[in-house]
Amino acid sequence: MKKLLLSLTLLLPSMAFADSLDTGDTAWILTASALVLFMTLPGLALFYGGLVRSKNVLSVLMQCFAIACMASLLWLIFGYSLSFGEGNAFIGDLSKVFLQGVEKDTLAGTIPEPLFFAFQMTFAIITPALMVGGFAERMKFSSVLLFSAAWLILVYFPVCHWVWGGGWLGSMGLLDFAGGTVVHITAGVGALVAAIVIKNRHGYPSASMMPHNLTMTLTGAGMLWVGWFGFNGGSALAANGDAAMAITVTHISAAAGSLAWMVMEWVKHGKPSVLGIVTGMVAGLGTITPASGFVGPAGALVIGISAGIVCFYATIWIKQKIQIDDSLDVFPVHGVGGILGTLLAGIFCSPNLGIFSGYGFADGIDSIGSQLGVQAIGVVATGLYTAVVSYILLLVVGKLTKGIRVEHEDEIQGLDIVSHDERGYNL
């Protein structure tokens, strides 16, 4: 009896504090939230800004900045509630609109719920901002804002709930640690549909569409790489081994993707380019994202190399073979990378692959085949849903804004002057 009482006494601290605030976890997610916002502002804005022509640089910076502001308010009003409220298998409820019932002492696991809200908000910010690259240099600013807002409500919030908010894909056992489906597939597919609907830039592909400032792009790329540690490492929602390994495999995949793309380009064109190595980096980062909490370093190496090669050829196919003007390669890098990474997560999560072993299948799944089946369902469901809803939204927005695209003369002049009456450079 005494031994039983002693055992129960020893258990009391862990029982009492199982749902208590952990200051270490809180400090890390505070940092991770800042890192993920840093990815959009200024990271993605600079990365995209350098890739467009000089007459459109401010328009891209403005779109990223405005989307960040708008997404933040939508997330507060009802986005967080629709994504993480109880609801049903397809959408959350409205129990947390305007953070109703969420106080500074309210917990989400071991961190304050306002912090969980803020961390997840940064994901809602960057996802529609990624799509800007698909229709850069030719969409009206009013259309960008309206489409992005509607897309967040009808695409991002539901898919986020499906995967992370207790919805049907998460319940099936889909492995998506930090956003292969929620962020990269949705943004990539949305950008591709937008590029098709809005059609190619005038003169594409014969006219020169070269980046105007690769120094700016490289600077933004470096910010994205560093910020991605918060993106993937923060998704552990704790300062623990999961976060440490997620950061480690993220870096390995980014480095491998960069070098793989560089080598492919070197072999094909005779010289490696700055644009190629930073694009390979983004491909490696996007592809490891869904797998980052489930695979080991050797698996991450394979994923990164695969990302650099597959996304390289996907870019050539999209832009040169079928000539879709996805201006800044959102679909072949983020969309294809998200698809590839989501599928490879189902393989390299296996604990039975020797040096390439990961950290196990989802609950209730005991084989690579079964896990791959769930991963494939997640890819197809999010891709098809995003494509259909994005297409409908683009048609509706076009009607509401009396044409989703700027006039031919305005496109030739550049969106900086036409949309904002400013110039990026006064030289």
Legacy VTK file of the C-alpha trace (Angstrom):
# vtk DataFile Version 3.0
C-alpha trace
ASCII
DATASET POLYDATA
POINTS 427 float
0.000 0.000 0.000
2.837 2.360 0.885
4.506 1.641 -2.458
1.248 2.417 -4.268
0.837 5.737 -2.431
4.460 6.630 -3.164
3.961 5.894 -6.852
0.845 8.067 -6.993
2.669 10.879 -5.201
5.488 10.788 -7.748
2.955 11.064 -10.540
1.207 14.107 -9.099
3.548 16.794 -10.495
3.261 15.541 -14.080
-0.513 15.139 -13.702
-0.976 18.580 -12.220
1.165 20.410 -14.718
0.411 18.428 -17.883
-1.479 21.387 -19.356
0.481 24.175 -17.659
2.413 26.954 -19.345
5.910 25.986 -20.447
8.112 29.069 -20.672
10.661 27.349 -22.901
8.001 26.341 -25.418
6.491 29.804 -25.242
9.812 31.556 -25.842
10.538 29.368 -28.864
7.106 29.871 -30.493
7.351 33.633 -29.877
10.610 33.526 -31.833
9.211 31.210 -34.505
6.216 33.511 -35.056
8.548 36.420 -35.740
10.629 34.254 -38.088
7.627 33.186 -40.159
6.347 36.758 -40.488
9.908 37.705 -41.468
9.576 35.216 -44.337
6.833 37.333 -45.921
7.933 40.782 -44.788
10.517 41.388 -46.045
11.759 37.965 -47.254
9.208 36.935 -49.874
8.562 40.544 -50.877
12.258 41.073 -51.693
12.592 37.651 -53.319
9.655 38.344 -55.658
10.483 42.033 -56.051
13.877 41.276 -57.541
12.439 38.717 -59.956
10.080 41.098 -61.770
10.991 43.923 -64.122
11.930 47.266 -62.578
8.654 48.888 -63.630
6.728 46.431 -61.438
8.917 46.080 -58.345
6.785 48.308 -56.094
3.585 46.581 -57.166
4.881 43.234 -55.913
6.150 44.707 -52.640
2.802 46.446 -52.168
0.819 43.293 -52.848
2.794 41.284 -50.296
2.473 44.037 -47.696
-1.256 44.607 -48.241
-2.022 40.867 -48.204
-0.164 40.547 -44.894
-2.341 43.255 -43.354
-5.594 41.952 -44.804
-4.933 38.311 -43.898
-4.151 39.326 -40.307
-7.538 40.993 -39.876
-9.460 38.171 -41.537
-7.653 35.708 -39.263
-8.777 37.720 -36.238
-12.378 38.190 -37.337
-13.224 34.566 -38.183
-10.286 32.830 -39.882
-8.821 31.368 -36.706
-12.239 30.165 -35.595
-13.085 28.578 -38.958
-9.687 26.878 -39.044
-9.333 25.693 -35.448
-12.844 25.872 -34.005
-14.495 22.527 -33.303
-17.071 22.641 -36.097
-17.258 19.468 -38.163
-14.972 17.459 -40.434
-14.929 20.175 -43.106
-14.976 23.563 -41.398
-14.632 25.003 -37.923
-17.370 26.860 -36.057
-17.651 30.536 -35.075
-17.018 30.047 -31.371
-13.750 32.032 -31.466
-14.611 34.981 -33.709
-12.580 38.035 -32.674
-10.789 35.633 -30.292
-13.912 35.360 -28.181
-13.122 33.411 -25.018
-9.374 33.594 -25.600
-7.567 35.431 -22.815
-3.878 36.032 -22.198
-3.860 33.110 -19.764
-5.783 30.718 -22.016
-3.582 27.802 -23.055
-3.234 25.817 -26.256
-1.171 22.887 -25.043
1.811 24.363 -23.232
1.756 27.827 -24.842
-0.687 30.739 -24.539
-3.517 30.445 -27.049
-2.973 34.051 -28.255
0.525 32.910 -29.254
-0.844 29.859 -31.083
-3.229 32.259 -32.850
-0.338 34.522 -33.851
1.886 31.679 -35.036
-0.835 30.190 -37.220
-1.698 33.671 -38.498
1.750 33.964 -40.070
0.960 30.886 -42.174
-2.311 32.443 -43.315
-0.300 35.523 -44.310
2.367 33.854 -46.416
0.113 31.429 -48.314
-1.833 33.951 -50.441
1.330 36.072 -50.708
3.036 33.130 -52.405
0.346 33.184 -55.100
1.369 36.712 -56.113
4.171 35.136 -58.137
1.704 33.394 -60.417
0.054 36.554 -61.740
2.784 39.133 -61.138
3.020 42.155 -63.441
-0.521 41.997 -64.842
-3.357 41.776 -62.296
-5.229 44.846 -61.026
-4.438 45.717 -57.419
-8.142 45.705 -56.529
-8.462 42.222 -58.060
-5.439 40.989 -56.106
-6.968 42.101 -52.813
-10.447 40.782 -53.526
-9.226 37.446 -54.858
-6.770 36.960 -51.981
-9.429 37.708 -49.352
-12.017 35.398 -50.913
-9.395 32.708 -51.462
-8.373 32.760 -47.818
-11.977 32.366 -46.712
-13.001 29.653 -49.168
-9.730 27.750 -49.683
-7.152 28.301 -46.958
-9.407 28.275 -43.890
-11.250 25.049 -44.854
-8.095 23.174 -45.912
-6.312 24.286 -42.744
-9.211 22.819 -40.752
-9.151 19.582 -42.766
-5.485 18.973 -41.942
-4.656 20.723 -38.649
-7.951 21.717 -37.082
-9.454 18.300 -36.428
-10.888 17.816 -39.918
-11.227 14.744 -42.076
-7.710 14.593 -43.570
-6.009 14.885 -40.207
-8.329 12.204 -38.819
-7.366 9.884 -41.687
-3.725 10.173 -40.672
-2.369 12.622 -43.252
1.206 13.590 -42.408
1.702 17.295 -43.032
3.965 18.718 -40.388
4.193 22.330 -41.529
2.139 22.886 -44.670
2.848 20.740 -47.726
-0.867 20.565 -48.460
-2.168 23.519 -46.456
0.368 26.044 -47.760
2.351 24.830 -50.760
-0.146 22.771 -52.746
-2.936 25.307 -52.246
-0.720 28.282 -53.142
0.878 26.472 -56.085
-2.400 25.284 -57.583
-4.080 28.651 -56.963
-1.214 30.433 -58.723
-1.347 28.047 -61.693
-5.087 28.499 -62.147
-4.671 32.283 -61.902
-1.889 32.231 -64.514
-4.110 30.248 -66.893
-7.214 32.391 -66.363
-5.444 35.742 -66.572
-3.282 34.533 -69.501
0.359 35.249 -70.292
2.081 38.588 -70.035
2.209 40.487 -73.325
5.212 39.323 -75.300
5.704 36.106 -73.330
7.747 34.002 -74.008
9.650 35.835 -76.739
10.098 39.183 -74.984
12.687 39.596 -72.262
11.145 38.929 -68.836
14.453 38.725 -66.970
14.679 39.600 -63.258
15.714 43.209 -62.748
17.623 42.805 -59.450
19.026 39.420 -58.482
20.858 41.033 -55.572
17.457 41.802 -54.056
16.265 38.278 -54.843
19.289 36.667 -53.193
18.774 38.829 -50.101
15.146 37.761 -49.882
16.129 34.137 -50.437
18.483 34.251 -47.474
15.692 35.652 -45.305
13.362 32.881 -46.448
15.933 30.220 -45.565
16.435 31.563 -42.045
12.736 32.212 -41.535
11.915 28.640 -42.579
13.496 27.390 -39.375
10.573 29.015 -37.582
8.139 27.747 -40.209
9.099 24.080 -39.779
10.768 24.058 -36.377
7.990 26.106 -34.834
5.390 23.630 -36.059
6.503 21.278 -33.284
4.830 23.845 -30.972
7.487 23.056 -28.389
11.169 23.593 -27.692
12.093 19.931 -27.967
13.774 17.279 -30.086
11.037 17.414 -32.722
11.757 21.098 -33.307
15.514 20.495 -33.357
15.257 17.684 -35.898
12.780 19.670 -38.019
15.285 22.532 -38.264
18.114 20.121 -39.041
16.320 18.314 -41.874
15.026 21.635 -43.216
18.559 22.936 -43.622
19.802 19.704 -45.189
16.990 19.676 -47.753
17.504 23.341 -48.639
21.213 22.829 -49.223
20.638 19.664 -51.252
17.918 21.279 -53.340
20.134 24.267 -54.101
23.059 22.185 -55.266
20.890 19.719 -57.216
19.237 22.558 -59.162
22.605 24.235 -59.702
24.123 21.052 -61.133
21.137 20.401 -63.402
21.372 23.928 -64.760
25.148 23.723 -65.091
24.889 20.541 -67.139
22.032 21.823 -69.313
23.186 25.405 -69.937
26.914 25.289 -69.287
26.874 27.764 -66.387
25.263 27.809 -62.938
23.155 30.863 -62.120
22.251 32.757 -58.968
18.582 32.497 -59.949
18.942 28.730 -60.230
20.617 28.131 -56.887
18.109 30.243 -54.932
15.163 28.640 -56.740
16.572 25.225 -55.851
16.789 26.364 -52.244
13.088 27.274 -52.196
12.244 23.961 -53.845
14.191 22.087 -51.163
12.503 24.064 -48.396
8.990 23.672 -49.769
9.434 19.950 -50.377
10.753 19.123 -46.901
7.990 21.151 -45.224
5.315 18.421 -44.911
7.926 15.812 -43.972
10.084 17.880 -41.621
8.696 16.437 -38.393
8.634 12.839 -39.581
11.913 12.085 -41.400
15.568 11.816 -40.473
18.624 13.531 -41.974
19.325 10.868 -44.632
15.712 10.960 -45.783
15.894 14.760 -45.910
18.952 14.523 -48.159
17.039 12.383 -50.652
14.035 14.688 -50.454
16.186 17.768 -51.115
17.980 16.230 -54.089
14.660 15.024 -55.499
13.206 18.512 -55.062
16.019 20.168 -56.984
15.736 17.747 -59.909
11.954 17.330 -60.123
11.115 21.010 -59.653
13.802 21.971 -62.189
12.156 19.873 -64.888
8.669 20.934 -63.784
9.671 24.560 -64.339
10.927 23.809 -67.833
7.748 21.893 -68.665
5.393 24.609 -67.407
7.210 27.604 -68.862
8.740 26.226 -72.059
6.795 23.158 -73.133
3.197 24.213 -72.438
4.065 27.916 -72.093
1.962 28.853 -69.085
3.235 32.147 -67.712
3.401 31.316 -64.023
5.567 34.406 -63.706
7.714 33.472 -60.720
7.389 29.655 -60.870
4.978 29.236 -57.975
3.407 25.982 -59.167
6.539 24.133 -60.353
8.414 25.060 -57.166
5.788 25.256 -54.410
2.983 23.193 -55.918
5.131 20.384 -57.297
7.409 20.592 -54.263
4.432 20.335 -51.912
3.088 17.322 -53.801
6.474 15.609 -53.889
7.197 16.284 -50.236
3.770 15.120 -49.073
4.198 11.827 -50.924
7.811 11.300 -49.848
6.811 11.929 -46.236
4.760 8.739 -46.502
7.898 6.799 -47.430
10.677 8.280 -45.343
8.582 8.388 -42.170
8.937 4.604 -42.083
11.014 3.348 -39.142
12.183 0.351 -41.188
14.481 1.911 -43.811
17.824 1.658 -42.047
19.829 4.869 -42.390
16.863 6.458 -44.184
14.384 5.647 -41.404
12.000 8.243 -40.003
9.911 8.465 -36.879
6.930 6.285 -37.653
3.594 6.268 -39.444
0.441 8.053 -38.357
-1.661 6.413 -35.649
-3.470 3.366 -36.971
-1.211 3.029 -40.040
1.466 0.345 -40.178
2.920 0.302 -43.684
4.374 2.559 -46.357
1.628 1.561 -48.780
-1.166 2.554 -46.412
0.516 5.822 -45.480
1.181 6.646 -49.127
-2.490 6.055 -49.873
-3.523 8.617 -47.274
-0.878 11.067 -48.513
-2.153 10.692 -52.093
-5.717 11.357 -50.980
-4.536 14.528 -49.252
-2.706 15.694 -52.381
-5.635 15.030 -54.729
-8.292 16.446 -52.404
-6.480 19.707 -51.648
-5.329 20.131 -55.249
-8.728 19.565 -56.866
-10.609 21.603 -54.287
-8.183 24.514 -54.639
-8.317 24.393 -58.457
-12.104 24.437 -58.675
-12.685 27.128 -56.052
-9.835 29.316 -57.345
-11.207 29.164 -60.896
-14.701 30.175 -59.776
-13.337 32.982 -57.608
-11.251 34.386 -60.452
-14.307 34.534 -62.712
-16.388 36.234 -60.019
-13.648 38.712 -59.141
-13.256 39.519 -62.824
-16.921 40.427 -63.008
-16.816 42.521 -59.841
-13.709 44.482 -60.848
-14.711 44.779 -64.518
-11.765 42.750 -65.697
-9.182 41.085 -63.537
-6.270 42.239 -65.687
-4.870 45.703 -66.307
-5.214 47.216 -69.780
-2.553 46.492 -72.395
-1.143 50.037 -72.265
-1.002 49.919 -68.472
0.885 46.642 -68.536
3.422 48.097 -70.933
3.880 51.172 -68.740
4.231 49.114 -65.578
2.084 48.620 -62.493
4.187 50.844 -60.232
2.983 54.005 -61.979
-0.420 52.716 -63.085
-1.515 51.256 -59.747
0.415 53.316 -57.204
1.708 56.436 -58.974
5.193 55.735 -57.706
8.465 54.394 -59.040
10.778 51.863 -57.457
13.811 53.731 -58.749
14.240 57.410 -59.580
17.445 57.305 -61.573
LINES 1 428
427 0 1 2 3 4 5 6 7 8 9 10 11 12 13 14 15 16 17 18 19 20 21 22 23 24 25 26 27 28 29 30 31 32 33 34 35 36 37 38 39 40 41 42 43 44 45 46 47 48 49 50 51 52 53 54 55 56 57 58 59 60 61 62 63 64 65 66 67 68 69 70 71 72 73 74 75 76 77 78 79 80 81 82 83 84 85 86 87 88 89 90 91 92 93 94 95 96 97 98 99 100 101 102 103 104 105 106 107 108 109 110 111 112 113 114 115 116 117 118 119 120 121 122 123 124 125 126 127 128 129 130 131 132 133 134 135 136 137 138 139 140 141 142 143 144 145 146 147 148 149 150 151 152 153 154 155 156 157 158 159 160 161 162 163 164 165 166 167 168 169 170 171 172 173 174 175 176 177 178 179 180 181 182 183 184 185 186 187 188 189 190 191 192 193 194 195 196 197 198 199 200 201 202 203 204 205 206 207 208 209 210 211 212 213 214 215 216 217 218 219 220 221 222 223 224 225 226 227 228 229 230 231 232 233 234 235 236 237 238 239 240 241 242 243 244 245 246 247 248 249 250 251 252 253 254 255 256 257 258 259 260 261 262 263 264 265 266 267 268 269 270 271 272 273 274 275 276 277 278 279 280 281 282 283 284 285 286 287 288 289 290 291 292 293 294 295 296 297 298 299 300 301 302 303 304 305 306 307 308 309 310 311 312 313 314 315 316 317 318 319 320 321 322 323 324 325 326 327 328 329 330 331 332 333 334 335 336 337 338 339 340 341 342 343 344 345 346 347 348 349 350 351 352 353 354 355 356 357 358 359 360 361 362 363 364 365 366 367 368 369 370 371 372 373 374 375 376 377 378 379 380 381 382 383 384 385 386 387 388 389 390 391 392 393 394 395 396 397 398 399 400 401 402 403 404 405 406 407 408 409 410 411 412 413 414 415 416 417 418 419 420 421 422 423 424 425 426
